[in-house]
Amino acid sequence: MMEPSWHETQKVQYMTTATLERVPAAQTPEGPAPRSISLEFSSASEVHAGLEEAVAELIEVAAQEAACGILVTRLHPGSYTVALDESVPFGETYESIAA
């Protein structure tokens, strides 16, 4: 059996998971909670942190409703939408790229 040469690389994928519990909506916040957040980034270094923050904000809303998950859509380079989406199961976050 041959050992891999130094030219070969290994692809590693990282996945972030979050566990959500259903929280009864005892109090309604002032005004309706956002169901969608549009984001524009000027540099690639801002994307990860910005998307994580938007997803965290919508996780709070999704946990109150316990009816849908979150869809992160890349519209074009630097432009994203993070939204509650009924096609995504509660407690999950999906990613898509707009065609």
Secondary structure, DSSP 8 states (H G I E B T S, - for coil): -----TT-------------------S--SS---SEEEEE-SSHHHHHHHHHHHHHHHHHHHHHH-S-EEEEEEEETTEEEEEEETTS-TT-EEEEE--
